[in-house]
């Protein structure tokens, strides 16, 4: 699963790729309480997927709430007013023949059930009870906190967790909690029922949520059922009017994050503050994605210059679709003996990205076509299509999603050049690198990399809410 | 969220009706099959599919390499798939593939390897042409060998760094000691570093026999044309006389524990046993019980006792045996394992209630259907069924068998197969009592 609270660098790249899916035939409806409903019919298999997505996540978390969207996600699958007993709840989930899960991200929390069509009505009701009337049983909360720390233990067992975590902390230095979906262990262990209720009241409201249904269903029937099931779910105050998102301040200077872990390879990235999906920045988001598509091809100039040349083992360029500052990342992996060569090759290649002849017309056309094929791939698997639409809905909005491929096709070279001028070239960056302690001792240390990439020692700045 | 550790699973299709088509090909419902000079071709026509998949299976897998050259097939196929062909260099090949919206990749496994292309159905003919070109005329340029070699080495290192990757390797080593399956497809650092181009060229040549090949195509395609095109494209490939050899089956005399020390925030533990052979009636019971057991472990270990975030059950089927297991990551194995063992014992001593049996069957069915939503999912499932049982129809038979499984069948399976657990721990061995670990 890509959209998890355990966002490694790799999973961020996967998410960026997942986010490139686009519009299948669908119908929408908005209920009086503001709950949006999106239905995509696909009758190839007798399956139905029901998903609720909520526009929240770590973006809504000051430090004292960091990790609570994730904990809330776990508590969703606990008892509720309709089915208070946990064993009963699990037994009912089993009887529905459903595969279920949930994920917490920076700008999205979602829950989903997939089952055969004969259990569809039961799952719709089951979902309603879980989202509208969670019980937050203190005993269950006590137990689930420990489970969440078990999830943290697993994340911290993988070296890439630290690379990604430290990169995000530096990149979003003033408000790191707002980009940390897994959250803080101590905060999770101290969570109170009152805090969960606060989250519920602020964000888990119909006018901040979408109900997605895909598969072997009929849209009219879904709408009818939803009107009946969700009529009593009360609208709340617009959360981001009352509690506006923080403004992540730009990086003042470039810096190096050195992560030492027991690894045998060298991995890292150059990261910048990229565009947000809002206002005047939107054209840059299309330029970012189209260009990333072109350079994802093994035949691209970037791959030829950096990988085929033998400088790096692998490289990947991405921009992560986000409403509130999506990071741009050029991730790399290098053989231990070729780290400097790889990093220098990347730095030499970066300025070329904005050159007119860096990508051909055919490559741009192929990239837009890739995006179109991605829409087919997304449509092909209805049980995952809900996650993809949920991600788009939450971060960029449905209109952006619906016109995405058409807008990619309209991207011009000047827009690509402008994207790099605005966000990358000559702009402060975070250079992150993860290697073994032995390699660091051999000279690949902080000072070495600061000199190599032209960065300054980082002056610690206090984080804020 | 729930943790997901994947074990393979079979998926379902609708029922077919035998209709017949032509002397060369036989059609049952939406599936047409043919044999071309030793190569089995299976075509599933899906009129509503926008995408099409051509999946070419290459028999052999671990039989095709030894400890001395393990990793060779993965490297050869990766270079073939990514390094261009004799008529299209890497860049030209990549651009053509991109212009068609296609993706071509290779996989390597215990019993067979795969070259697969997937893309828009309207481009199927050209995409299949590229797939054939990769098989018959790969350029295998030295530069691409070095790129792919570095990436394979990185993969081997990452598998070692990641706890689940390392645990999988340890499990494989313990279960298949001295067996061809012990030589994993990615190979070892020592071997992969030394593989030469002439070895890769010879290895690819070895695979080019129709008696080794199985082609599965799923999409909105014309089966007769697919079969005809395959016949023409592979006309010059020798049939050969490849026969997949049967490999020794694993047996375990006692429960054992193998540990590897690693400083981790939690312990990664897997316990394995020999499950029911695929194709047998008790296999259906094992699929249902594995699902049920997974639910029970989730409830007893995670929900009730907070002993773990991640518990799981599953089976991996091969031509040699079905290996099943229980999995957990836990900071306190001595508290966690008894709970897991109790659930295994309950499965042996207690008949599942009608409700629980119905629930387990329903979830199993959902999962099987989810695995065949896509054209590549369907091609993969048809291929697995054919390779593991000799009959692609087995996927449907399994669904029928599952529907008819009784609680007593599950209990019988548990009694017969649960036990002599081969336990593997990655983490802190001091945290697990060996006597306890080997008590089931």
Interface residues (C-beta under 8 A of the other chain):
Chain A: X1 X4 X5 X44 X45 X46 X47 X73 X74 X86 X87 X90 X91 X94 X95 X96 X97 X98 X99 X100 X101 X102 X103 X104 X114 X115 X116 X119 X143 X144 X146 X147 X148 X150 X151 X152 X153 X154 X156 X157 X158 X159 X262 X263 X264 X265 X297 X298 X299 X304 X307 X308 X310 X313 X314 X333 X335 X362 X363 X365 X366 X367 X369 X370 X372 X373 X376 X377 X379 X380 X381 X382 X383
Chain B: X1 X2 X3 X4 X46 X48 X49 X50 X51 X82 X90 X91 X92 X93 X94 X95 X98 X99 X101 X119 X120 X143 X144 X146 X147 X150 X151 X153 X154 X157 X158 X160 X161 X162 X163 X264 X265 X266 X268 X295 X298 X299 X302 X303 X304 X305 X306 X308 X309 X310 X329 X330 X331 X355 X356 X358 X359 X360 X361 X362 X363 X365 X366 X367 X369 X370 X372 X373 X374 X375 X377
